[in-house]
């Protein structure tokens, strides 16, 4: 079984790696509400199902790009 199949929560660096984006882009997507993150104590974690939802929304074309999106953010959209 792959590690990602067993994790319920990802650290931001792990989530960025899974999505093949930079950590800065991940935090920007969190700030803009495109990816939901939770706090566990002082730690930020991203639920595994949130990463799946984020990708699925883009596959289905349910996201409109923001005017302030970076080139990297545009590349992760259909």
C-alpha positions as CSV (number, residue, x, y, z in Angstrom):
1,X,0.0,0.0,0.0
2,X,1.3,3.5,-0.9
3,X,1.9,5.9,1.9
4,X,-0.6,8.4,0.4
5,X,-3.3,5.7,0.6
6,X,-2.9,5.5,4.4
7,X,-2.5,9.2,5.3
8,X,-5.5,11.1,6.4
9,X,-3.7,14.4,6.7
10,X,-0.7,15.9,4.8
11,X,1.9,18.4,5.9
12,X,1.9,21.4,3.6
13,X,5.2,20.3,2.0
14,X,3.8,16.8,1.4
15,X,0.6,18.2,-0.1
16,X,2.6,20.5,-2.4
17,X,4.7,17.5,-3.5
18,X,1.6,15.4,-4.2
19,X,0.1,18.2,-6.3
20,X,3.5,18.9,-8.0
21,X,3.3,22.6,-7.1
22,X,5.5,24.9,-4.9
23,X,4.9,25.3,-1.2
24,X,4.3,29.0,-1.9
25,X,1.6,28.2,-4.5
26,X,0.0,25.8,-2.0
27,X,-0.2,28.4,0.7
28,X,-1.7,30.9,-1.8
29,X,-4.4,28.4,-2.8
30,X,-5.2,27.9,0.9
31,X,-5.4,31.7,1.5
32,X,-7.7,32.1,-1.5
33,X,-9.9,29.3,-0.3
34,X,-9.2,26.9,-3.2
35,X,-7.8,24.3,-0.8
36,X,-9.1,23.9,2.8
37,X,-6.6,23.3,5.5
38,X,-7.1,22.6,9.2
39,X,-5.1,23.3,12.3
40,X,-4.0,20.4,14.6
41,X,-2.6,22.4,17.5
42,X,-0.2,24.8,15.9
43,X,0.4,22.7,12.8
44,X,-1.3,23.2,9.4
45,X,-2.6,20.0,7.8
46,X,-4.4,19.3,4.6
47,X,-6.9,16.4,4.5
48,X,-6.2,13.8,1.8
49,X,-9.8,14.0,0.6
50,X,-9.4,17.8,0.2
51,X,-6.5,17.2,-2.3
52,X,-8.6,14.7,-4.2
53,X,-11.5,17.2,-4.3
54,X,-9.2,20.0,-5.5
55,X,-7.8,17.9,-8.4
56,X,-11.3,16.5,-9.3
57,X,-12.7,20.1,-9.5
58,X,-10.0,21.0,-12.0
59,X,-10.5,17.8,-14.0
60,X,-14.2,18.6,-14.2
61,X,-13.5,22.3,-15.0
62,X,-15.4,23.6,-12.0
63,X,-12.8,26.4,-11.3
64,X,-12.6,29.8,-12.7
65,X,-9.1,31.4,-12.6
66,X,-8.6,34.4,-10.5
67,X,-7.1,37.6,-12.1
68,X,-4.2,37.4,-9.7
69,X,-3.3,33.8,-10.4
70,X,0.3,33.0,-11.1
71,X,1.5,31.0,-14.2
72,X,2.0,28.0,-11.9
73,X,-1.6,28.2,-10.7
74,X,-2.9,28.5,-14.2
75,X,-1.0,25.4,-15.2
76,X,-2.8,23.3,-12.6
77,X,-6.2,24.2,-14.2
78,X,-7.8,22.7,-17.3
